[in-house]
Amino acid sequence: MTERGASVADRDPFVSIVIPTKNVADILPACLASIAALDYPRDRYEVVVADGRSSDETVRIASSAGARVVDDGGRGHCRVFGLNAALPTVDAPYVAFLDADCRVQPDWLRMGLRNFADPLVAGVGGPVPADPSSSLLSRAILTTLALVPTPNVPSAEKDVLHLPGCNAIYRVDVVRQVFPLPEVECDDVTLSKSVRGMGLRLRHDPSMVVLHSPYYDSLREFARHMRLYGYARRELEAYDLGWRTWPSTLACTSVIWMPAVALVDLIGLLAGASVLVAAVLLQLLALALVMLRALQRSRSSRIMLLSAPLLVIGALSYSWGYLTAGRFGTAGSASGTS
């Protein structure tokens, strides 16, 4: 297959933008509209919608917007099925991965592609802040998730362990060597690990911004999302598909710190009122620091107030998913390149 515009020496190399979808008719138009507004020649990129046999208007909307639709087989909501179905149809030198609940900035492609002047850079991604136009709960969820410390959220250009699945551009000749990806959640982690295993680099570019408006816009959907994320983290560990970095050890955090808090309060109650008051004050101080951090990030007092319960709901749901994951004896479900 001959790739079009195969070097960044070309002023505007051809890019395939892949969006996995499943019943996203309500949010896909905004995503496609942001792509149409890119500061990039329209004949130098294509949009590939890898659809999981949606039952709503997703396919019609994508086709009407000029996107090329690829059927992923309708095997579920896991986005990796869409990526695996779409990549063999791509003949561009670069492929960009995006989600339907995101909006790109006009200079998104240009900011990302400039990083490939370094031949060792195989992929580049950027920050995914909350979309200001999204609901209060969506913005509060993303602000709360950003409070959890990870070693992979740089503020300046640097190499990173992995790129976000909803904001990344890769060299196609590189990713062809690691596709199809294992059919598990967290495809961004498995892809990044495989690419770095080839001795290549992944770059974070803070100017390559994608605005995110999560589809899980309710407490129930947020809890479900976090439970699935905990399940996926356990699955990655079971198949040795991801890095065993220290954030993964926080999977059971709520199982540890919630009983620990209750135990401290019980000891304080038994030891006397002064000890109990001191213990409660320390807990309130920790909570206040978290909420102040949320206020600093969001500039919103309402998001600050939501951050505490969202953090508890997220931790409990994540832990539940991590602890109840139950299909680790069937390695066949993780077939592919690890």
C-alpha positions as CSV (number, residue, x, y, z in Angstrom):
1,M,0.0,0.0,0.0
2,T,1.5,3.3,-1.1
3,E,1.3,6.0,1.6
4,R,0.4,9.6,0.6
5,G,2.7,12.4,1.8
6,A,5.1,10.1,3.7
7,S,7.4,12.7,5.2
8,V,7.1,15.8,7.4
9,A,9.4,17.4,4.9
10,D,6.1,17.7,3.0
11,R,4.4,20.9,4.1
12,D,1.1,19.2,4.7
13,P,1.5,15.4,5.0
14,F,-1.7,13.4,4.6
15,V,-3.3,12.3,7.9
16,S,-6.1,9.8,8.7
17,I,-8.2,10.8,11.7
18,V,-9.7,7.7,13.3
19,I,-12.8,8.0,15.6
20,P,-14.2,4.8,17.2
21,T,-18.0,5.2,17.6
22,K,-21.0,3.4,19.1
23,N,-24.3,5.2,19.3
24,V,-22.9,8.7,19.6
25,A,-25.2,10.6,17.4
26,D,-25.8,13.2,20.0
27,I,-22.1,14.2,20.4
28,L,-20.5,13.3,17.1
29,P,-21.6,16.4,15.2
30,A,-19.7,18.7,17.4
31,C,-16.5,16.6,17.0
32,L,-16.8,16.5,13.3
33,A,-17.5,20.2,13.1
34,S,-14.3,21.0,15.0
35,I,-12.4,18.8,12.6
36,A,-13.9,20.6,9.6
37,A,-12.6,23.9,11.1
38,L,-9.0,22.7,11.2
39,D,-6.4,25.0,9.9
40,Y,-5.2,22.3,7.5
41,P,-5.9,21.7,3.8
42,R,-9.1,19.6,3.5
43,D,-7.6,17.4,0.8
44,R,-4.7,16.5,3.1
45,Y,-6.7,14.6,5.8
46,E,-9.6,12.2,6.0
47,V,-11.9,11.2,8.8
48,V,-12.4,7.5,9.4
49,V,-15.3,6.6,11.7
50,A,-14.9,3.1,12.9
51,D,-18.4,2.2,14.0
52,G,-19.6,-0.7,16.2
53,R,-22.9,-1.1,14.3
54,S,-24.7,1.8,16.0
55,S,-28.4,1.6,16.3
56,D,-28.9,5.4,16.2
57,E,-28.0,8.0,13.5
58,T,-24.2,7.8,14.0
59,V,-23.4,6.3,10.7
60,R,-25.7,8.7,8.7
61,I,-24.2,11.7,10.5
62,A,-20.7,10.5,9.8
63,S,-21.4,9.8,6.1
64,S,-23.2,13.1,5.7
65,A,-20.1,14.9,7.0
66,G,-17.9,13.2,4.5
67,A,-16.3,10.7,6.8
68,R,-15.4,7.2,5.6
69,V,-17.2,4.7,7.8
70,V,-15.6,1.3,8.7
71,D,-17.6,-1.4,10.3
72,D,-15.7,-2.8,13.4
73,G,-17.9,-5.9,13.6
74,G,-20.2,-4.7,16.3
75,R,-18.3,-6.6,19.0
76,G,-19.0,-4.2,21.9
77,H,-18.2,-0.8,23.2
78,C,-14.5,-1.4,23.6
79,R,-12.8,1.2,21.3
80,V,-9.9,-1.1,20.4
81,F,-12.2,-3.0,18.0
82,G,-12.7,0.2,16.0
83,L,-8.9,0.9,16.0
84,N,-8.1,-2.6,14.8
85,A,-10.7,-2.4,12.1
86,A,-9.7,1.0,10.8
87,L,-5.9,0.8,10.7
88,P,-5.7,-1.7,7.8
89,T,-7.7,0.7,5.7
90,V,-5.4,3.6,6.3
91,D,-2.8,4.6,3.6
92,A,-1.7,7.9,5.1
93,P,1.8,8.3,6.7
94,Y,0.2,9.5,9.9
95,V,-2.8,8.4,11.9
96,A,-4.6,10.5,14.5
97,F,-6.8,9.0,17.2
98,L,-9.7,10.9,18.6
99,D,-13.0,10.2,20.5
100,A,-16.4,11.4,19.6
101,D,-16.8,13.3,22.9
102,C,-13.9,15.6,22.0
103,R,-13.4,18.8,20.1
104,V,-10.0,19.7,18.4
105,Q,-8.5,23.1,18.2
106,P,-7.9,24.6,14.7
107,D,-4.1,24.2,15.0
108,W,-4.3,20.7,16.4
109,L,-2.8,18.8,13.5
110,R,-0.1,21.4,12.8
111,M,1.0,21.5,16.4
112,G,1.2,17.7,16.5
113,L,2.9,17.0,13.2
114,R,5.8,19.4,13.8
115,N,7.1,17.0,16.5
116,F,7.9,14.3,13.9
117,A,10.9,16.3,12.6
118,D,12.7,14.1,15.2
119,P,12.9,10.6,13.5
120,L,12.9,8.9,16.9
121,V,9.5,10.4,17.8
122,A,6.8,7.8,16.9
123,G,3.9,9.4,18.5
124,V,2.7,12.7,20.0
125,G,-0.2,13.7,22.2
126,G,-1.3,16.6,24.3
127,P,-3.5,17.8,27.1
128,V,-7.2,17.0,27.3
129,P,-8.9,19.7,29.4
130,A,-12.6,19.9,30.1
131,D,-14.6,21.5,27.4
132,P,-16.0,24.9,28.8
133,S,-19.2,24.3,26.9
134,S,-19.9,20.9,28.7
135,S,-22.1,20.5,31.7
136,L,-21.1,21.4,35.2
137,L,-21.0,17.7,36.2
138,S,-18.8,16.8,33.2
139,R,-16.3,19.6,34.1
140,A,-16.4,18.5,37.8
141,I,-15.6,14.9,36.8
142,L,-12.6,15.9,34.7
143,T,-11.3,18.3,37.3
144,T,-11.6,15.6,40.0
145,L,-9.9,13.0,37.9
146,A,-7.0,15.5,37.3
147,L,-6.5,15.7,41.1
148,V,-5.3,12.1,41.2
149,P,-1.4,12.2,40.9
150,T,0.2,10.4,38.0
151,P,3.7,10.5,36.6
152,N,2.4,11.1,33.0
153,V,0.9,14.6,33.1
154,P,3.7,17.0,32.1
155,S,3.2,20.7,31.6
156,A,6.0,21.1,29.0
157,E,7.2,19.2,26.0
158,K,8.9,16.0,27.1
159,D,8.9,12.3,26.6
160,V,6.1,10.3,28.3
161,L,5.2,6.7,29.0
162,H,2.0,6.8,27.1
163,L,-0.3,9.0,25.1
164,P,-4.0,9.5,25.6
165,G,-6.2,7.5,23.3
166,C,-8.4,10.5,22.5
167,N,-5.5,12.8,21.6
168,A,-2.6,11.2,19.7
169,I,-0.9,11.2,16.4
170,Y,1.4,8.3,15.3
171,R,3.6,7.3,12.4
172,V,1.6,4.7,10.5
173,D,4.7,2.7,9.6
174,V,5.4,2.2,13.3
175,V,1.9,1.3,14.5
176,R,1.5,-1.2,11.7
177,Q,4.2,-3.2,13.4
178,V,2.2,-3.5,16.7
179,F,-1.4,-3.8,15.4
180,P,-3.8,-5.5,15.9
181,L,-3.8,-4.4,19.5
182,P,-4.8,-6.8,22.3
183,E,-8.6,-6.8,22.6
184,V,-8.7,-5.3,26.1
185,E,-9.6,-1.9,27.5
186,C,-7.0,0.9,27.8
187,D,-5.7,0.4,24.3
188,D,-3.7,3.7,24.7
189,V,-1.5,2.0,27.3
190,T,-0.9,-1.2,25.3
191,L,-0.2,0.8,22.1
192,S,2.2,3.1,23.9
193,K,4.1,0.3,25.6
194,S,4.5,-1.6,22.4
195,V,5.9,1.5,20.6
196,R,8.3,2.4,23.4
197,G,9.4,-1.3,23.4
198,M,10.7,-0.6,19.9
199,G,13.1,2.0,21.3
200,L,11.1,4.9,20.0
201,R,9.9,8.0,21.8
202,L,6.4,9.4,22.7
203,R,6.2,13.2,23.0
204,H,3.8,15.4,25.0
205,D,3.1,18.7,23.3
206,P,1.2,21.1,25.6
207,S,0.0,23.1,22.5
208,M,-1.8,20.1,21.0
209,V,-5.1,20.6,22.9
210,V,-8.3,18.6,22.7
211,L,-11.3,19.7,24.6
212,H,-13.2,16.8,26.3
213,S,-16.8,16.6,27.2
214,P,-17.3,13.1,28.7
215,Y,-20.3,11.2,27.6
216,Y,-20.7,9.8,31.2
217,D,-22.7,12.9,32.2
218,S,-24.4,11.4,35.3
219,L,-23.2,10.0,38.7
220,R,-24.3,6.6,37.6
221,E,-22.4,6.7,34.3
222,F,-19.4,8.1,36.1
223,A,-19.4,5.2,38.6
224,R,-19.8,2.7,35.7
225,H,-16.9,4.3,33.8
226,M,-14.6,4.2,36.8
227,R,-15.6,0.6,37.5
228,L,-14.7,-0.4,33.9
229,Y,-11.4,1.5,34.2
230,G,-10.6,-0.4,37.4
231,Y,-11.5,-3.7,35.6
232,A,-9.3,-2.7,32.6
233,R,-6.3,-1.9,34.9
234,R,-6.5,-5.3,36.4
235,E,-6.8,-6.8,33.0
236,L,-3.6,-5.0,31.8
237,E,-1.7,-6.3,34.8
238,A,-3.1,-9.9,34.3
239,Y,-1.8,-10.0,30.7
240,D,1.3,-7.9,31.5
241,L,0.2,-5.4,28.8
242,G,0.9,-2.2,30.8
243,W,3.5,-0.7,33.1
244,R,3.4,-1.6,36.8
245,T,4.0,2.0,37.8
246,W,3.0,3.2,41.3
247,P,-0.4,4.7,40.3
248,S,-1.5,1.1,39.5
249,T,-0.9,0.2,43.1
250,L,-3.6,2.7,44.1
251,A,-6.2,0.5,42.5
252,C,-7.4,-0.7,45.9
253,T,-6.9,2.6,47.6
254,S,-10.5,3.0,48.8
255,V,-10.4,-0.5,50.2
256,I,-7.4,0.7,52.3
257,W,-8.0,4.3,53.3
258,M,-11.7,4.1,54.1
259,P,-11.4,1.4,56.7
260,A,-8.2,3.1,57.9
261,V,-10.1,6.4,58.4
262,A,-12.9,4.5,60.2
263,L,-10.3,2.7,62.4
264,V,-8.6,6.0,63.3
265,D,-12.0,7.5,64.3
266,L,-12.8,4.4,66.4
267,I,-9.5,4.7,68.2
268,G,-10.1,8.4,68.8
269,L,-13.6,7.6,70.1
270,L,-12.2,5.1,72.6
271,A,-9.2,7.3,73.5
272,G,-11.2,10.3,74.4
273,A,-12.9,13.4,72.9
274,S,-9.6,15.3,72.3
275,V,-8.1,12.5,70.2
276,L,-11.3,12.1,68.2
277,V,-11.5,15.8,67.5
278,A,-7.8,15.9,66.4
279,A,-8.4,12.9,64.1
280,V,-11.5,14.5,62.5
281,L,-9.8,17.8,62.1
282,L,-6.9,16.2,60.2
283,Q,-9.4,14.4,57.9
284,L,-11.2,17.7,57.3
285,L,-7.9,19.4,56.6
286,A,-7.1,16.8,53.9
287,L,-10.5,17.2,52.4
288,A,-10.2,21.0,52.4
289,L,-6.8,20.7,50.6
290,V,-8.3,18.5,47.9
291,M,-11.2,20.9,47.4
292,L,-8.9,24.0,47.3
293,R,-6.9,22.2,44.6
294,A,-10.1,21.6,42.7
295,L,-11.0,25.3,43.1
296,Q,-7.6,26.3,41.8
297,R,-7.9,24.2,38.7
298,S,-11.5,25.0,37.9
299,R,-12.1,28.5,39.3
300,S,-15.5,27.3,40.3
301,S,-16.9,27.0,43.8
302,R,-19.6,24.6,42.6
303,I,-17.0,22.3,41.1
304,M,-15.0,22.6,44.3
305,L,-18.0,21.3,46.3
306,L,-18.6,18.4,43.9
307,S,-15.0,17.3,43.9
308,A,-15.1,15.6,47.3
309,P,-18.1,13.3,46.7
310,L,-16.9,12.6,43.1
311,L,-13.5,11.5,44.4
312,V,-15.1,9.1,46.8
313,I,-17.5,7.7,44.2
314,G,-14.6,7.3,41.7
315,A,-12.3,5.6,44.2
316,L,-15.0,3.1,45.3
317,S,-16.1,2.3,41.8
318,Y,-12.5,1.9,40.5
319,S,-11.7,-0.4,43.4
320,W,-14.8,-2.4,42.9
321,G,-14.0,-3.0,39.2
322,Y,-10.4,-3.8,40.0
323,L,-11.3,-6.4,42.7
324,T,-14.2,-8.1,40.9
325,A,-12.5,-8.5,37.4
326,G,-13.0,-12.2,36.7
327,R,-11.9,-13.3,33.2
328,F,-8.2,-13.5,33.6
329,G,-7.9,-17.2,32.9
330,T,-8.7,-16.8,29.2
331,A,-5.6,-15.3,27.5
332,G,-7.3,-15.6,24.1
333,S,-9.2,-12.4,24.8
334,A,-5.9,-10.6,24.8
335,S,-4.7,-12.0,21.5
336,G,-2.4,-9.7,19.5
337,T,0.9,-7.9,20.0
338,S,1.8,-7.2,23.6
